[in-house]
Amino acid sequence: MLTAPAMLAGVFYVLAFQATLLGQGPWAQVLAGTGLALALALPGYLMSKLGGGDLKMLLAIALLGGTPAVLAAVLGAGGLALLLLGATLVGRSVAVMHHPLPAPIQRTARAIGSFDLQRIPLGSGFAAGLIVYTLSLTWPA
């Protein structure tokens, strides 16, 4: 719902100011970022491993920030996926331990261990990576 207006805002901003909203150069960065977003996300979408919303969000990020923003968003999503994978594996290990654990810990471990690794929320990771990238633009050199 928000990705289509974000994509339009990115296109209009580049048309008006000849740069992306996050300060990257004109159309070359936008086209490179869009091509990279499509190259990274379209195969996953076509194999039903990535949702349409994730694809649109990555395209909106490309139009708003160019190639560096896409790379940051993908790194954020990868970091989130690794974090969820680790937490799920730990949760599954704790859930099957033979040592008596307090009931709240057992319930939490079962809940974390039952996470469906086929349904990782990549949009949240894209947003986290974009936020870190945007904040890095304001950090002193």
C-alpha positions as CSV (number, residue, x, y, z in Angstrom):
1,M,0.0,0.0,0.0
2,L,2.8,2.4,0.8
3,T,5.3,1.1,-1.7
4,A,3.6,2.4,-4.9
5,P,3.5,6.0,-3.6
6,A,7.1,5.6,-2.4
7,M,8.1,4.5,-5.9
8,L,6.3,7.4,-7.5
9,A,7.9,9.8,-5.0
10,G,11.3,8.4,-5.9
11,V,10.7,8.9,-9.7
12,F,9.3,12.4,-9.2
13,Y,12.1,13.4,-6.9
14,V,14.7,12.3,-9.4
15,L,12.9,14.1,-12.2
16,A,12.7,17.3,-10.2
17,F,16.2,17.4,-8.6
18,Q,18.3,15.1,-10.7
19,A,19.3,13.1,-7.7
20,T,17.8,10.4,-5.4
21,L,16.1,11.4,-2.2
22,L,19.2,10.1,-0.3
23,G,21.6,12.1,-2.4
24,Q,22.8,9.6,-5.0
25,G,23.6,10.8,-8.5
26,P,21.0,11.0,-11.3
27,W,19.4,8.3,-13.4
28,A,22.5,6.1,-13.6
29,Q,22.3,5.3,-9.8
30,V,18.5,4.9,-10.0
31,L,18.7,2.5,-13.0
32,A,21.6,0.6,-11.4
33,G,19.8,0.3,-8.1
34,T,16.6,-0.8,-9.8
35,G,18.4,-3.4,-11.9
36,L,20.2,-4.7,-8.8
37,A,16.9,-4.9,-6.9
38,L,15.2,-6.8,-9.7
39,A,18.2,-9.1,-10.1
40,L,18.2,-9.9,-6.4
41,A,14.5,-10.1,-5.8
42,L,12.7,-11.2,-9.0
43,P,14.1,-14.8,-9.0
44,G,12.9,-15.3,-5.4
45,Y,9.5,-13.8,-6.3
46,L,9.1,-16.1,-9.4
47,M,10.0,-19.1,-7.3
48,S,7.4,-18.0,-4.6
49,K,10.1,-17.6,-2.0
50,L,9.7,-13.9,-1.8
51,G,6.5,-11.9,-1.5
52,G,5.3,-9.2,-3.9
53,G,5.4,-6.7,-1.1
54,D,9.1,-7.4,-0.5
55,L,9.8,-7.0,-4.2
56,K,7.9,-3.7,-4.4
57,M,9.6,-2.4,-1.2
58,L,13.1,-3.2,-2.6
59,L,12.2,-1.4,-5.8
60,A,11.0,1.6,-3.9
61,I,14.2,1.6,-1.9
62,A,16.1,1.6,-5.2
63,L,14.2,4.5,-6.6
64,L,14.7,6.5,-3.4
65,G,18.3,5.7,-2.7
66,G,20.0,4.0,-5.6
67,T,22.5,1.1,-5.4
68,P,23.9,1.8,-2.0
69,A,20.5,1.8,-0.4
70,V,19.6,-1.5,-2.1
71,L,22.8,-3.1,-0.8
72,A,22.2,-1.8,2.7
73,A,18.6,-3.1,2.6
74,V,19.6,-6.5,1.4
75,L,22.3,-6.7,4.1
76,G,19.8,-5.8,6.7
77,A,17.4,-8.5,5.5
78,G,20.3,-11.0,5.5
79,G,21.2,-10.1,9.0
80,L,17.6,-10.5,10.2
81,A,17.4,-13.9,8.5
82,L,20.6,-15.0,10.2
83,L,19.3,-13.8,13.6
84,L,16.0,-15.6,13.2
85,L,17.7,-18.7,12.0
86,G,20.0,-18.7,15.1
87,A,17.2,-18.0,17.5
88,T,15.0,-20.7,15.9
89,L,17.8,-23.3,16.2
90,V,18.5,-22.4,19.8
91,G,14.8,-22.5,20.6
92,R,14.5,-26.0,19.1
93,S,17.6,-27.2,21.0
94,V,16.3,-25.9,24.3
95,A,12.8,-27.3,23.7
96,V,14.1,-30.8,23.4
97,M,16.6,-30.7,26.3
98,H,16.2,-33.4,28.9
99,H,17.1,-31.2,31.8
100,P,14.2,-29.7,33.7
101,L,13.8,-26.0,32.8
102,P,11.3,-23.5,34.3
103,A,8.0,-23.6,32.5
104,P,8.2,-20.0,31.1
105,I,11.6,-20.8,29.5
106,Q,10.2,-24.1,28.0
107,R,7.1,-22.2,26.6
108,T,9.3,-19.5,25.1
109,A,11.7,-22.1,23.6
110,R,8.8,-24.0,22.0
111,A,7.4,-20.8,20.5
112,I,10.7,-19.7,19.1
113,G,11.5,-23.2,17.9
114,S,8.3,-23.4,16.0
115,F,9.1,-20.3,13.8
116,D,8.6,-21.1,10.1
117,L,11.9,-20.4,8.5
118,Q,10.1,-20.3,5.1
119,R,8.3,-17.1,6.2
120,I,11.1,-14.7,7.2
121,P,9.8,-11.1,7.2
122,L,12.3,-9.6,4.8
123,G,10.5,-6.3,4.6
124,S,11.5,-5.6,8.2
125,G,15.1,-6.4,7.4
126,F,15.0,-4.2,4.3
127,A,13.6,-1.3,6.5
128,A,16.3,-1.9,9.1
129,G,19.1,-1.8,6.5
130,L,17.7,1.3,5.0
131,I,17.5,3.0,8.3
132,V,21.1,2.2,9.2
133,Y,22.2,3.4,5.7
134,T,20.2,6.7,6.1
135,L,21.7,7.3,9.5
136,S,25.2,6.6,8.2
137,L,24.8,9.5,5.7
138,T,24.6,11.9,8.7
139,W,27.5,10.4,10.6
140,P,30.6,12.6,10.7
141,A,33.5,11.4,8.5
